[in-house]
Amino acid sequence: MKDEKKEKLFYTVKEFHALLGGVVTRSQVYKMINAGEIPTRKIGSKIVLPADWVNAYINAPCIAVKKVHAMYG
């Protein structure tokens, strides 16, 4: 039987923070969660972020780039 990697379904806040390269603090991530800016699930006592949302967030174009394109077409 072939070993298949399971697709990651959730990230912890710590993992999300690491993916961002430390650009924002973990405290800032929790503030964004509390403000409703980041979707979460609670598994036991752990807060986790859906992997599909994390991947979309990481791969989204920068806001500044969108503004430049809007200004200069």
Secondary structure as a PSIPRED ss2 file (coil, helix, strand):
# PSIPRED VFORMAT (PSIPRED V4.0)

   1 M C   1.000  0.000  0.000
   2 K C   1.000  0.000  0.000
   3 D C   1.000  0.000  0.000
   4 E C   1.000  0.000  0.000
   5 K C   1.000  0.000  0.000
   6 K C   1.000  0.000  0.000
   7 E C   1.000  0.000  0.000
   8 K C   1.000  0.000  0.000
   9 L C   1.000  0.000  0.000
  10 F E   0.000  0.000  1.000
  11 Y E   0.000  0.000  1.000
  12 T E   0.000  0.000  1.000
  13 V H   0.000  1.000  0.000
  14 K H   0.000  1.000  0.000
  15 E H   0.000  1.000  0.000
  16 F H   0.000  1.000  0.000
  17 H H   0.000  1.000  0.000
  18 A H   0.000  1.000  0.000
  19 L H   0.000  1.000  0.000
  20 L C   1.000  0.000  0.000
  21 G C   1.000  0.000  0.000
  22 G C   1.000  0.000  0.000
  23 V C   1.000  0.000  0.000
  24 V C   1.000  0.000  0.000
  25 T C   1.000  0.000  0.000
  26 R H   0.000  1.000  0.000
  27 S H   0.000  1.000  0.000
  28 Q H   0.000  1.000  0.000
  29 V H   0.000  1.000  0.000
  30 Y H   0.000  1.000  0.000
  31 K H   0.000  1.000  0.000
  32 M H   0.000  1.000  0.000
  33 I H   0.000  1.000  0.000
  34 N H   0.000  1.000  0.000
  35 A C   1.000  0.000  0.000
  36 G C   1.000  0.000  0.000
  37 E C   1.000  0.000  0.000
  38 I C   1.000  0.000  0.000
  39 P C   1.000  0.000  0.000
  40 T C   1.000  0.000  0.000
  41 R E   0.000  0.000  1.000
  42 K E   0.000  0.000  1.000
  43 I E   0.000  0.000  1.000
  44 G C   1.000  0.000  0.000
  45 S C   1.000  0.000  0.000
  46 K E   0.000  0.000  1.000
  47 I E   0.000  0.000  1.000
  48 V E   0.000  0.000  1.000
  49 L E   0.000  0.000  1.000
  50 P E   0.000  0.000  1.000
  51 A H   0.000  1.000  0.000
  52 D H   0.000  1.000  0.000
  53 W H   0.000  1.000  0.000
  54 V H   0.000  1.000  0.000
  55 N H   0.000  1.000  0.000
  56 A H   0.000  1.000  0.000
  57 Y H   0.000  1.000  0.000
  58 I H   0.000  1.000  0.000
  59 N H   0.000  1.000  0.000
  60 A C   1.000  0.000  0.000
  61 P C   1.000  0.000  0.000
  62 C C   1.000  0.000  0.000
  63 I H   0.000  1.000  0.000
  64 A H   0.000  1.000  0.000
  65 V H   0.000  1.000  0.000
  66 K H   0.000  1.000  0.000
  67 K H   0.000  1.000  0.000
  68 V H   0.000  1.000  0.000
  69 H H   0.000  1.000  0.000
  70 A H   0.000  1.000  0.000
  71 M H   0.000  1.000  0.000
  72 Y H   0.000  1.000  0.000
  73 G C   1.000  0.000  0.000
